[in-house]
C-alpha cells in the first residue's frame, strides 16, 4: 500500500504552495499520490481538501479509495456510506430495464404465469415502483452522479472492496461502472478493468471480446506523451493478451514496458499485484513475467560519521569521501534501490542521500532530535560544506521526519530510537509493497557499538541474508591519504554534555473509563471488584509492566516492549468489552479508550512519594492521544507502530529460524493526521485491533 505518512506535521497540506487550490487541483494532486502508491499521503490530502470542498463527491470518493488502498476497509465504508445513494450507477440498470421491457415486458405486465421474473428483474421493477411513488408524493428522487470521473472512481472502489471481501455485489457494481466508462470513452484503464472483472464474473466470452478491443486500441496508440502513458499502455496490452490466452505476446508487451529509463516503482508494484491476482484466478501467466516485473527495492541505511578533528584512531577520514560515495553508488546499483530510509549525519548518511537523489529515487530522512542539536553534534563539526549539503538534502528529500522533536541533552539513546523508527517505518513500507528491506552499512569492525551507531544497528538486524556491508577498514588500507590533503575546514567537535538522568526508550499507555463521571456512589465498590478481577487476568496473561499508575478514571502503564504493551492493551480492552456489569454490582456496562505511544523518557523516583516514575514530553504526548480515541478502541502514534513493527519482524525471523510459523496477531489501520487534545499539535494516528483473542 503506498507509503507511510510523514512525521508530525511534515507534509504540505497545499501542494501548490500559496496559490488557493480548486477542487480540480486537489483531485490531480490526490490522484498523483494514489498512482505513486502513497495511499496514506493521499488520504491526508483528502482531509485537507475536505476542509475547502466538504461537499465534493469526487474528493470523498478519492478519500474512500485512498483508505481502501491503505487497508482501512471499515473507515472507507464509513466515509462512503453517505454517498452510496447519490453515486449509484443507474445507466447500466436503465439499459437492462429497457432490455427486459423489450423482451418480456408485455408478459410481465400482463401477469403471464409462464414468465417468472428473475431476482434482478424484480429488483429493477421495485426500483421503478419506488421512483414512481416518490414522484407522486412530490419528492425529488436522489440523483446519481454518472460523470466519467465518478464512474471510474466507483469502479475502482468496488473492485478494491471485492479484493478485501470477494462479495459478488461489489464485483458486479465495479464491472458495471467500468463497462459504462469504456462504452463512453474507450479508455485503456477502464477497458482492461471491465474485461478483467467480466472474466471474474464467469463471462469469459464477453471478457475476451472486451479484451480484444483493448488490444486494438493499445496497438493503434503509437505516440506516448509521457513515460507513464507508455508504461501503462504496454502493461494494459499485456493484461488483455493474457485474458486472450496469448502469453507469448503478453511477455513481449511486458518487456517493452520496462525499456524506459525512468519507471516509477509504484507502477511496477501495481502490475505485480494484478498479475498475481490473475494467476490466482486461473489465468495462465508465463513465469518470466515475475522476473520482468521485479518489486521495488527498499534500502535502510546507516553508516560511520566523518571523523572529527584530532581523531587519533581514524575510521572515516575525510580523504575517503569520494571512495565511500562511489562504493555506496555501486551497492545501490547492484541492489537497484528505489526507496531509502536513513538519518542525515555528516559522512556516510549524506553521501547515501546524495547517491539516492542522483538515482531519482525516494529518500526518507529521520532526525532524532531538534534540528539545531542535530546540526551541532552531527553535522557542523565537519565544516560549512557539509552543513550546506545537509540543508540541500533536507530540501530534496522525499520526506523529513522527526522521531522526537526535543533537545538531545547528550543522550545517545535518542539515536538508537531513531534507528529503530527508521527500521520500523521501512518495514511498514516494504510490507505494503510486498517485499522486504535491505540494510546497507558503511561499517568498521573496530568502531564502538554505541547506541545509534552503524554497529549498533547491525547488532539488532535479524536478517543477515539482506545485509550489505561497505568495509571502511579495507578502504583505509587501499587508499592512504595524500600528503597534500588538508582538513583545515573542520571545526572542533561539539560534544553535548550528557545531562542526568539519562533517558530510556519506553512504550506508554493511557486509558480512560468512558462514563466514569456518571457512575453513582453505589457503583464504585462494584467498579473496584471488576478491576480486581481484571487485574488477575492481566497478571496471568501479560508481561509485568515497568510501571502502573491510576488516578480517578485514568490508567497509566509503561513497558519496555511495544509488543508486550499492545498485548496488555488488548487484554485490558477485551476485559472491559466482555464483562457483565451485573456480575460486579454495576448498573451499566463500561467502556475503555486507550492511547499508545513510544519514545525516550526519564526514569526515576518521585522525591515526595518515593515511588518509581516515568516522565517527560512523550508521556504527555501519550496522554493527548487517548482523548481523541473512539470509546472501545485503541489508537496509537506512528512511533509506536514503527517500534512494534521492528519488534515483531525480529520475532518473526527468530521463529522462522527455529522452523516455527509466525502469525500476525494484530491489525493496524492508518487514520490520518489527527489533532491531539489540549492543542498538543497534530500527528499521524493509527487504529489497532486484535486478530487473535488474548
FENWO-V277964 format. One record per backbone hydrogen bond with DSSP energy under -0.5 kcal/mol. CO is the residue of the C=O (numbers start at 0). NH is the residue of the N-H. E is the energy in kcal/mol with one decimal. If there is no record, write none. Layout:
co:CO nh:NH e:E
co:CO nh:NH e:E
//
This chain:
co:2 nh:39 e:-0.9
co:6 nh:9 e:-2.5
co:12 nh:14 e:-0.6
co:13 nh:16 e:-2.2
co:15 nh:18 e:-1.1
co:21 nh:25 e:-2.1
co:22 nh:26 e:-2.3
co:23 nh:27 e:-2.2
co:24 nh:28 e:-2.4
co:25 nh:29 e:-3.0
co:26 nh:30 e:-2.7
co:27 nh:31 e:-2.0
co:28 nh:32 e:-1.7
co:29 nh:33 e:-2.2
co:30 nh:34 e:-2.8
co:31 nh:35 e:-1.6
co:32 nh:37 e:-3.0
co:33 nh:36 e:-1.5
co:36 nh:38 e:-1.0
co:37 nh:41 e:-2.3
co:38 nh:42 e:-2.1
co:39 nh:43 e:-1.9
co:40 nh:44 e:-2.1
co:41 nh:45 e:-2.1
co:42 nh:46 e:-2.3
co:43 nh:47 e:-1.7
co:44 nh:48 e:-2.9
co:45 nh:49 e:-2.6
co:46 nh:50 e:-0.8
co:47 nh:50 e:-0.7
co:47 nh:51 e:-0.6
co:48 nh:51 e:-1.0
co:48 nh:52 e:-2.5
co:52 nh:55 e:-1.6
co:54 nh:56 e:-0.5
co:55 nh:59 e:-1.9
co:56 nh:60 e:-2.4
co:57 nh:61 e:-2.5
co:58 nh:62 e:-2.2
co:59 nh:63 e:-2.1
co:60 nh:64 e:-2.4
co:61 nh:65 e:-2.6
co:62 nh:66 e:-2.3
co:63 nh:67 e:-2.3
co:64 nh:68 e:-2.4
co:65 nh:69 e:-0.7
co:66 nh:69 e:-0.6
co:66 nh:71 e:-2.6
co:67 nh:70 e:-1.4
co:70 nh:72 e:-1.5
co:71 nh:75 e:-1.9
co:72 nh:76 e:-2.1
co:73 nh:77 e:-1.9
co:74 nh:78 e:-2.0
co:75 nh:79 e:-2.2
co:76 nh:80 e:-2.1
co:77 nh:81 e:-0.6
co:79 nh:82 e:-1.9
co:79 nh:83 e:-1.0
co:80 nh:83 e:-1.0
co:82 nh:86 e:-2.2
co:84 nh:87 e:-0.9
co:85 nh:144 e:-1.0
co:87 nh:89 e:-0.6
co:89 nh:93 e:-2.4
co:90 nh:94 e:-2.5
co:91 nh:95 e:-2.2
co:92 nh:96 e:-2.6
co:93 nh:97 e:-2.3
co:94 nh:98 e:-2.1
co:95 nh:99 e:-2.4
co:96 nh:100 e:-2.6
co:97 nh:101 e:-2.3
co:98 nh:102 e:-2.4
co:99 nh:103 e:-3.4
co:99 nh:104 e:-0.7
co:100 nh:104 e:-0.9
co:103 nh:107 e:-2.6
co:104 nh:108 e:-3.0
co:105 nh:109 e:-2.2
co:106 nh:111 e:-2.6
co:107 nh:110 e:-0.9
co:111 nh:114 e:-1.4
co:113 nh:115 e:-0.8
co:114 nh:116 e:-0.6
co:117 nh:121 e:-2.5
co:118 nh:122 e:-2.4
co:119 nh:123 e:-2.1
co:120 nh:124 e:-2.6
co:121 nh:125 e:-2.5
co:122 nh:126 e:-2.0
co:123 nh:127 e:-2.2
co:124 nh:128 e:-2.3
co:125 nh:129 e:-2.7
co:126 nh:130 e:-2.3
co:127 nh:131 e:-2.6
co:128 nh:132 e:-2.3
co:129 nh:133 e:-2.2
co:130 nh:134 e:-2.0
co:131 nh:135 e:-2.2
co:132 nh:136 e:-1.6
co:133 nh:138 e:-2.2
co:134 nh:137 e:-1.2
co:138 nh:140 e:-0.6
co:143 nh:145 e:-0.9
co:146 nh:150 e:-2.4
co:147 nh:151 e:-2.7
co:148 nh:152 e:-2.4
co:149 nh:153 e:-2.7
co:150 nh:154 e:-2.5
co:151 nh:155 e:-2.3
co:152 nh:156 e:-2.8
co:153 nh:157 e:-2.7
co:154 nh:158 e:-2.0
co:155 nh:159 e:-2.4
co:156 nh:160 e:-2.5
co:157 nh:161 e:-2.3
co:158 nh:162 e:-2.2
co:159 nh:163 e:-1.5
co:160 nh:164 e:-2.0
co:161 nh:165 e:-3.6
co:166 nh:169 e:-0.5
co:166 nh:170 e:-1.8
co:167 nh:171 e:-2.7
co:168 nh:172 e:-2.3
co:169 nh:173 e:-2.5
co:170 nh:174 e:-2.3
co:171 nh:175 e:-2.4
co:172 nh:176 e:-2.0
co:173 nh:177 e:-2.5
co:174 nh:178 e:-2.5
co:175 nh:179 e:-2.1
co:176 nh:180 e:-2.1
co:177 nh:181 e:-2.5
co:178 nh:182 e:-2.1
co:179 nh:183 e:-1.5
co:180 nh:184 e:-2.3
co:181 nh:185 e:-1.8
co:186 nh:190 e:-2.2
co:187 nh:191 e:-2.8
co:188 nh:192 e:-2.0
co:189 nh:193 e:-2.3
co:190 nh:194 e:-2.5
co:191 nh:195 e:-2.6
co:192 nh:196 e:-2.6
co:193 nh:197 e:-2.0
co:194 nh:198 e:-2.2
co:195 nh:199 e:-2.3
co:196 nh:200 e:-1.4
co:197 nh:202 e:-2.0
co:198 nh:201 e:-1.8
co:201 nh:203 e:-1.2
co:202 nh:206 e:-2.3
co:203 nh:207 e:-2.4
co:204 nh:208 e:-1.7
co:205 nh:209 e:-2.0
co:206 nh:210 e:-2.6
co:207 nh:211 e:-2.5
co:208 nh:212 e:-1.6
co:209 nh:213 e:-2.1
co:210 nh:214 e:-2.5
co:211 nh:215 e:-2.1
co:212 nh:216 e:-2.1
co:213 nh:217 e:-2.6
co:214 nh:218 e:-2.6
co:215 nh:219 e:-1.3
co:216 nh:220 e:-1.1
co:217 nh:220 e:-0.5
co:219 nh:221 e:-0.6
co:221 nh:223 e:-0.8
co:222 nh:224 e:-0.6
co:225 nh:229 e:-2.0
co:226 nh:230 e:-2.7
co:227 nh:231 e:-2.6
co:228 nh:232 e:-2.6
co:229 nh:233 e:-2.2
co:230 nh:234 e:-2.3
co:231 nh:235 e:-2.5
co:232 nh:236 e:-2.2
co:233 nh:237 e:-2.1
co:234 nh:238 e:-2.3
co:235 nh:239 e:-2.5
co:236 nh:240 e:-2.4
co:237 nh:241 e:-2.1
co:238 nh:242 e:-1.9
co:239 nh:243 e:-1.5
co:240 nh:245 e:-2.7
co:241 nh:244 e:-1.3
co:244 nh:246 e:-1.0
co:245 nh:249 e:-1.9
co:246 nh:250 e:-2.3
co:247 nh:251 e:-1.7
co:248 nh:252 e:-2.0
co:249 nh:253 e:-2.4
co:250 nh:254 e:-2.3
co:251 nh:255 e:-2.1
co:252 nh:256 e:-1.9
co:253 nh:257 e:-1.0
co:254 nh:257 e:-0.5
co:255 nh:258 e:-1.4
co:256 nh:259 e:-0.5
co:260 nh:262 e:-0.6
co:263 nh:266 e:-1.0
co:263 nh:267 e:-1.3
co:264 nh:268 e:-2.6
co:265 nh:269 e:-2.1
co:266 nh:270 e:-2.0
co:267 nh:271 e:-2.7
co:268 nh:272 e:-2.0
co:269 nh:273 e:-1.9
co:270 nh:274 e:-2.7
co:271 nh:275 e:-2.5
co:272 nh:276 e:-1.9
co:273 nh:277 e:-2.5
co:274 nh:278 e:-2.5
co:275 nh:279 e:-2.3
co:276 nh:280 e:-1.6
co:277 nh:282 e:-2.7
co:278 nh:281 e:-1.8
co:281 nh:283 e:-0.6
co:285 nh:288 e:-1.8
co:286 nh:289 e:-0.9
co:286 nh:290 e:-0.7
co:287 nh:291 e:-2.1
co:288 nh:292 e:-2.8
co:290 nh:293 e:-0.6
co:291 nh:293 e:-1.3
co:295 nh:297 e:-0.6
co:296 nh:337 e:-2.3
co:296 nh:338 e:-2.2
co:297 nh:437 e:-2.6
co:298 nh:340 e:-2.1
co:299 nh:439 e:-3.1
co:301 nh:441 e:-1.6
co:303 nh:347 e:-1.7
co:307 nh:310 e:-1.7
co:311 nh:313 e:-0.7
co:315 nh:306 e:-2.8
co:316 nh:319 e:-2.2
co:317 nh:320 e:-1.8
co:319 nh:323 e:-3.0
co:320 nh:324 e:-2.5
co:321 nh:325 e:-2.2
co:322 nh:326 e:-2.0
co:323 nh:327 e:-2.6
co:324 nh:328 e:-2.6
co:325 nh:329 e:-2.3
co:326 nh:330 e:-2.3
co:327 nh:331 e:-2.5
co:328 nh:332 e:-2.3
co:329 nh:333 e:-2.5
co:330 nh:334 e:-2.4
co:331 nh:335 e:-1.4
co:331 nh:336 e:-2.0
co:335 nh:296 e:-0.5
co:337 nh:361 e:-2.3
co:338 nh:298 e:-3.2
co:339 nh:363 e:-2.9
co:340 nh:300 e:-2.7
co:341 nh:365 e:-2.3
co:344 nh:349 e:-1.6
co:345 nh:305 e:-1.3
co:345 nh:347 e:-0.5
co:346 nh:350 e:-1.9
co:347 nh:351 e:-2.5
co:348 nh:352 e:-2.5
co:349 nh:353 e:-2.4
co:350 nh:354 e:-2.1
co:351 nh:355 e:-2.4
co:352 nh:356 e:-2.4
co:353 nh:357 e:-2.1
co:354 nh:358 e:-1.1
co:355 nh:360 e:-2.4
co:356 nh:359 e:-1.6
co:361 nh:339 e:-1.5
co:362 nh:364 e:-0.6
co:362 nh:397 e:-1.9
co:362 nh:398 e:-1.1
co:363 nh:341 e:-2.1
co:364 nh:400 e:-3.0
co:366 nh:402 e:-2.2
co:366 nh:403 e:-0.8
co:369 nh:373 e:-2.2
co:370 nh:374 e:-3.0
co:371 nh:375 e:-2.0
co:372 nh:376 e:-2.1
co:373 nh:377 e:-2.7
co:374 nh:378 e:-1.6
co:374 nh:379 e:-3.0
co:377 nh:345 e:-2.8
co:378 nh:381 e:-2.0
co:379 nh:382 e:-2.0
co:380 nh:490 e:-2.5
co:382 nh:385 e:-0.7
co:382 nh:386 e:-1.6
co:383 nh:387 e:-2.6
co:384 nh:388 e:-1.8
co:385 nh:389 e:-2.2
co:386 nh:390 e:-2.0
co:387 nh:391 e:-2.3
co:388 nh:392 e:-2.5
co:389 nh:393 e:-2.1
co:390 nh:394 e:-1.5
co:391 nh:395 e:-2.2
co:392 nh:396 e:-1.8
co:398 nh:364 e:-2.5
co:400 nh:366 e:-2.8
co:400 nh:402 e:-0.5
co:405 nh:369 e:-2.3
co:407 nh:410 e:-1.9
co:408 nh:498 e:-2.3
co:409 nh:411 e:-0.9
co:410 nh:413 e:-1.5
co:411 nh:414 e:-1.3
co:411 nh:415 e:-1.2
co:412 nh:416 e:-2.5
co:413 nh:417 e:-2.0
co:414 nh:418 e:-2.1
co:415 nh:419 e:-2.3
co:416 nh:420 e:-2.3
co:417 nh:421 e:-2.5
co:418 nh:422 e:-2.6
co:419 nh:423 e:-2.6
co:420 nh:424 e:-3.0
co:421 nh:425 e:-2.3
co:422 nh:426 e:-2.1
co:423 nh:427 e:-2.3
co:424 nh:428 e:-2.1
co:425 nh:429 e:-2.6
co:426 nh:430 e:-2.6
co:427 nh:431 e:-1.7
co:428 nh:432 e:-1.2
co:429 nh:434 e:-2.4
co:430 nh:433 e:-1.3
co:437 nh:299 e:-3.5
co:437 nh:439 e:-0.5
co:438 nh:440 e:-0.5
co:438 nh:467 e:-3.1
co:439 nh:301 e:-1.9
co:440 nh:442 e:-0.7
co:440 nh:469 e:-2.6
co:441 nh:303 e:-1.3
co:442 nh:471 e:-2.8
co:443 nh:446 e:-1.6
co:447 nh:449 e:-1.1
co:449 nh:452 e:-2.1
co:452 nh:456 e:-2.2
co:453 nh:457 e:-2.4
co:454 nh:458 e:-2.1
co:455 nh:459 e:-1.1
co:456 nh:459 e:-0.6
co:456 nh:460 e:-0.6
co:457 nh:460 e:-1.1
co:461 nh:463 e:-0.8
co:462 nh:465 e:-1.5
co:463 nh:466 e:-1.7
co:465 nh:438 e:-2.8
co:467 nh:440 e:-2.6
co:468 nh:470 e:-0.5
co:469 nh:442 e:-2.6
co:469 nh:471 e:-0.7
co:470 nh:474 e:-1.5
co:471 nh:475 e:-2.6
co:472 nh:476 e:-1.7
co:473 nh:477 e:-1.9
co:474 nh:478 e:-1.7
co:481 nh:484 e:-1.7
co:486 nh:489 e:-1.7
co:490 nh:308 e:-0.6
co:492 nh:494 e:-0.7
co:493 nh:495 e:-0.7
co:496 nh:498 e:-0.5
co:501 nh:602 e:-0.6
co:503 nh:505 e:-0.5
co:503 nh:600 e:-3.2
co:505 nh:598 e:-2.2
co:506 nh:558 e:-2.6
co:507 nh:596 e:-1.9
co:508 nh:556 e:-2.2
co:509 nh:594 e:-2.8
co:510 nh:554 e:-2.2
co:511 nh:513 e:-0.8
co:511 nh:592 e:-1.9
co:512 nh:515 e:-1.5
co:513 nh:590 e:-0.8
co:514 nh:517 e:-1.2
co:515 nh:518 e:-1.6
co:519 nh:522 e:-1.5
co:519 nh:523 e:-0.8
co:520 nh:523 e:-0.7
co:520 nh:524 e:-0.5
co:522 nh:526 e:-1.9
co:523 nh:527 e:-2.0
co:524 nh:528 e:-1.9
co:525 nh:529 e:-2.3
co:526 nh:530 e:-2.5
co:527 nh:531 e:-2.1
co:528 nh:532 e:-2.0
co:529 nh:533 e:-2.5
co:530 nh:534 e:-2.4
co:531 nh:535 e:-1.4
co:532 nh:536 e:-1.2
co:533 nh:537 e:-2.4
co:534 nh:538 e:-2.7
co:535 nh:539 e:-1.5
co:536 nh:540 e:-2.2
co:537 nh:541 e:-2.3
co:546 nh:557 e:-2.4
co:548 nh:555 e:-3.1
co:550 nh:553 e:-2.3
co:552 nh:512 e:-1.8
co:553 nh:550 e:-1.5
co:554 nh:510 e:-2.5
co:555 nh:548 e:-3.0
co:556 nh:508 e:-2.6
co:557 nh:545 e:-2.3
co:557 nh:546 e:-1.5
co:558 nh:506 e:-3.2
co:560 nh:564 e:-1.9
co:561 nh:565 e:-2.4
co:562 nh:566 e:-2.2
co:563 nh:567 e:-2.1
co:564 nh:568 e:-2.6
co:565 nh:569 e:-2.8
co:566 nh:570 e:-2.3
co:567 nh:571 e:-2.5
co:568 nh:572 e:-2.9
co:569 nh:573 e:-2.9
co:570 nh:574 e:-1.9
co:571 nh:575 e:-1.6
co:572 nh:576 e:-2.5
co:573 nh:577 e:-2.6
co:575 nh:578 e:-0.7
co:578 nh:580 e:-0.7
co:579 nh:582 e:-1.6
co:580 nh:583 e:-1.5
co:580 nh:585 e:-2.6
co:581 nh:584 e:-0.9
co:590 nh:513 e:-2.3
co:591 nh:631 e:-1.6
co:592 nh:511 e:-2.0
co:593 nh:634 e:-2.5
co:594 nh:509 e:-2.4
co:595 nh:636 e:-1.5
co:596 nh:507 e:-3.3
co:598 nh:505 e:-2.2
co:600 nh:503 e:-3.0
co:601 nh:614 e:-2.2
co:603 nh:612 e:-2.8
co:605 nh:609 e:-2.3
co:610 nh:605 e:-3.5
co:612 nh:603 e:-2.5
co:614 nh:601 e:-3.1
co:615 nh:618 e:-0.9
co:615 nh:619 e:-1.3
co:616 nh:620 e:-2.0
co:617 nh:621 e:-1.8
co:618 nh:622 e:-2.0
co:619 nh:623 e:-1.3
co:620 nh:624 e:-1.0
co:621 nh:624 e:-0.8
co:621 nh:625 e:-1.5
co:622 nh:626 e:-0.7
co:623 nh:676 e:-1.7
co:624 nh:627 e:-1.0
co:625 nh:628 e:-1.7
co:629 nh:632 e:-1.9
co:632 nh:593 e:-2.0
co:633 nh:687 e:-2.4
co:634 nh:595 e:-1.9
co:635 nh:685 e:-2.6
co:636 nh:640 e:-1.9
co:637 nh:641 e:-2.6
co:638 nh:642 e:-2.4
co:639 nh:643 e:-2.7
co:640 nh:644 e:-2.6
co:641 nh:645 e:-2.3
co:642 nh:646 e:-2.4
co:643 nh:647 e:-2.7
co:644 nh:648 e:-2.1
co:645 nh:649 e:-2.0
co:646 nh:650 e:-2.2
co:647 nh:651 e:-2.6
co:648 nh:652 e:-2.3
co:649 nh:653 e:-2.0
co:650 nh:654 e:-2.5
co:651 nh:655 e:-2.6
co:652 nh:656 e:-2.1
co:653 nh:657 e:-0.9
co:654 nh:657 e:-0.7
co:654 nh:659 e:-2.9
co:655 nh:658 e:-1.5
co:664 nh:690 e:-2.0
co:664 nh:691 e:-1.1
co:666 nh:688 e:-2.3
co:668 nh:686 e:-3.3
co:671 nh:673 e:-0.6
co:671 nh:684 e:-2.0
co:673 nh:675 e:-0.5
co:673 nh:682 e:-1.9
co:675 nh:678 e:-0.6
co:676 nh:679 e:-0.9
co:680 nh:675 e:-3.0
co:682 nh:673 e:-2.6
co:683 nh:637 e:-0.7
co:684 nh:670 e:-2.8
co:684 nh:671 e:-0.6
co:685 nh:635 e:-2.2
co:686 nh:668 e:-2.6
co:687 nh:633 e:-0.6
co:688 nh:666 e:-2.8
//
